Amino acid sequence: MAAVQQNTTYARELLAGDLVAITSEVLEIGERKKQFRHTMVECLTGDIASTSQIRGVHIDRTMRRSTAFLDHIRTKALELAGDIAE
């Protein structure tokens, strides 16, 4: 997979020793592309420290072209996305 767009927002400074949790969620899944978001939260306050939203394209490294996700991968991604329609 190749990232074709990534937007990161830094909302709060973190310091050495801060306890953080990172969650990831699938936002969209298409035949050849998917979009997901990572959110970093400071655990003690619950403040969002940063978010990163990424759009990626599935690539066949041999052909050097975009290609469709395998069915079982796309099905699992749809489950993680809560069955978001393309």
Secondary structure, 3 states (H helix, E strand, C coil): CEEEEEEEEECCCCCCCCCEEEEEEEEEECCCEEEEEEEEEECCCCCEEEEEEEEEECEECCCCEECCCCHHHHHHHHHHCCCCCC
